[in-house]
Amino acid sequence: MPRYSVCMTCFNEIPTVRESMQSLLGQLDDDYEVVVVDNFSTDGTYEALLELSKSHPVRVVRSRCTRGKGRQIAFENSSGEVVIANLDLDDVFLPVIKDLVAGYHRITEGMVLAAFNSPPGRGGAAGWSQNMTVGPRGVLASIGGWRDLNTYEDWDVWSRAERAGSYRWTAFRFTVNDANFAEPEGSLSRLSRRYRRYRDRLRLGMRVFTPGEKVGTSQRLAYAAARLASSFQAPLSGQDPAFDSFGDAFYVDLGVGGKA
């Protein structure tokens, strides 16, 4: 039985799926399994994953799901005692996963660790960054795992881990770049993204706008739609709406780091 489970989700990643999986599988050994949940891709991603699974330890599950639910499905279909989650198939991975795992065991054994490519204030990024979560299966199960959210699903897990006294974060470069956080988008795509973000923030009890923030018309439209949608969904509890995943009190230096 593998000791580590790499849990992934994807949707329509055919431009990068093969390079991404090869960059990951090429650095793993028999201690690792990979579980990928495909959200009914229509571009050949699912078929490419099935082909890879014939010659590699990759389990492919197809399910209609949000990103959070997909992460939970991957978790439930894995078996390793340590779970490595949040990796996505639009990334090319640096050969540093085992370095991160070694640092995890040395410094944060038994905790839920969030590793950020380039978090604000420590890696030079102005905003959010690629991240992965490493944690014991038992701890992740005890806090409820990932919930049915399109956004903030990882923050939600970290917040509940923090409330259980089991959260740490570190800066660790594990992908070639943060490309999928810099993709251009049109006005409709931007509106849709804001709607999903606002809706999930409302469900989590988080503040949608900061005090004094200038709110534009499109933001107001997205917020109104999110308020209406969230009124038909049960609020999610158990997390701290004010939780700061980059809090200095939670930071650890693993003494290792990936380099681009």
N, C-alpha and C positions, 0 to 999 in steps of 0.2 A: 504493500500500500504506500502511495506517495506521502511524503511528509508535508509537502507544500502544494497548495492549490492556487493557480493563477486564474482568477475569475474575470471574464471580459464580456462586453456587450458590443453590438455593432448594428449598423443599418446602412446599406448601400455604400460600402467602402471598397468597391472593386478597384479603384485606381491605386490603392495602397495595401490591400489585404495581404497579398503574397509577400511583398517586401517586409511588411510589418511582422507577419508571423515568422518569417525566416529569421529576422533580426532577433526575435524573442526565442524561438525554439533552438537556434544555434548556440545559445549560451546556457541552456538548461540540461539537466541529466535525469536519471531515473527517480530522483527524489521529488520531481515536480510533475504535476499534471496540469493541463490547460483546459478550462471549460469556457466555451463561448456561447452566449445567447444571441441569436440573430433575430431581429425584430421584423421578420418577413421581408428581407431585402428583395428587390426586384431587378437588380443589375448584375446578378451572377455571383455576388459575395457568398451567398449560402452554398452554392455549388462548388466554389473554390475552396471553402472551408471543409466540405465533405471530402473533396479530393485529398486535401492535406491530412485529414484524419485517417486515411488509409495507411499512411506510413509514419505518422507521428502520434504521440499520446495526447490527442486533442479530442475532446468530447463536444459535439455541436448540438445545441438545443434550439429549436425554433419556437418562438412564442411572441404573440402580439402583446407588447408591454411598453410601459414608460421606462425611462432609463433606470430609475430606482428599482422598479419591480424586476427589470432584467438583471440587475446586479444581485438581487435576492434569489432569483431563479438559478443563476450561476452558482451562488453560494450553496443553495440547497442541493445542487447536483454535483457538488464537489465533496471530497472526503479527507483532504489533508488537515493536519492539526493546526497548521498556520496558513492563513488565507492572505493572498496578495491580490487586491482588488483595485478597480477603477481604471485599469489599463484599457486603452481604446485602439482600434485597428486603423485609425488614420495617423498613427504615430509610428516612427521607426525608432527602435529601442537601442540605446547604447549598451555595450556588453558589461553591465555593472550590476545586474540584478542580484547576483550572488554576493557582491560586495555590500549591497544594502542589507541583505538578509543577515550577513555576518555581523554587521554593525547593530542591527536590530537585536539580535540575540545577546550581544555583548553589553548593550547599554539600556535597552528598553524591553527586555524579556517580559512577557506577560501583559504588556500594554497594547493599546491601539495606537499605532504610529501613522501619522500623515506625512508623506515625503513630497515636498514641492520642488518643481524644477527651478523656479526663480521667484520666490515669494517677495512681496514688497518689503523694502528696507534691508533685505539680506542677499537678494540675487540680482537686484537692479531693475526688476519689473515694475511697471507703474500700476498694474492691476493683477487680476487673477492669473493663475499659472496651472500648467499640467500638474497633476498630483496622483499619487497612489496611496492606498491604505494597506498596512500590514498589521495583522493582529491574530490573536489566538481564536480558534473557532468557538471555544466555549464562551469567551467574553463577548464576541460579536453576537452569538446566539442569545446570551443572557440579556443584552440590551435591546433585542428585537430586530437586529439586522437592518437591512435597507427597506425603506417604505415606498409606497406607490407615488413617487414624485418625478416630475420631469426635470426639475432643477433643485439645487440645494440638497439633493439626496445624500451627498457625501458629508456636507456640513452637518446635516441632521444626525448622521451616525457619530461623527466626532463629538458633537454636543452631548449626546446621550452617553458616550464613553467618558467624557469629562465629568458629567454628573455622577458617574460611577467611580470616579477617581482613577480612570484608566486611559487618559489621553496625553499624547506627546506629539510634537511635530519637529521636522528637521528640513533643512535645505539640502537637496540632493538632485543633481542633474541626471536624468535617466532617459530622456528622449533627445533626438537630434535638434528639434526645435519645438516651439509652441504654435505651430502653423494654424491649428484648428481654432485658436483663439484670436486669429487675425484675419479670418476670411471676410472678404467684402460681402455686403448684403444689401438688398433693395429695401424700399420703404415698407412693403408688406411683410417681408421676412423680419425686419426690425420690430415691427408692430407685434407680430406673432411671438417673437422671442420675449418681448417685454410683457406681453399678456401672460405667458407661461411663468415667467419669473415672478411677476406680481401675484398671480394666483397662488403659487406655492409659498411665497413669503406670507401671504395672508393665512394660509392653512397652518403655517408653523408659528403664527403669532408674532412674526418679525415686522419691524417697521419697514414700510415700503419706500418712503422718501425721507431723506435726512432733513432736520430742521433748517429752514431757510433756503432749501433747494428750489431752484427755479424749475417749475414743472411745465412742459410744453403741451400743446394740444394733443399730439399723438400719445404722449404719456398719460394724459387724462382719459383718453379713449380706452387705452389698454387697461388702465386701472379700473374704469367703470365695468368693463367686461369681466375683469378678474374678480371684482367684488361680487358680481352676479353669479359667476361660476362657482366661486368658493362657498357661496351661501347654500349650494346644493351638495356640498361635500363636508364630511365630518372633519372638524379641526384636529390637528395632530398635536399630541401632548407628550411630555417626557423630556423634552429638550429645553435648553435655556435660550430664549429669543435674543438675548444680548451676548451670547457666547462669541468670543473672538478667537477664531482658529489659529491666529498668528500671535496670540498672547505670549509675552516674554516668559511668563511663569511656566509655560508648557514646552519651551524650546529646548532641544537637546542637540549636541554636536556629536555625531556618530564617529567622527574621526576618519570618515571615508567620504568620497564624493565622485560623482561621474563627471567627465569632461567631454564637451562637444568636440 
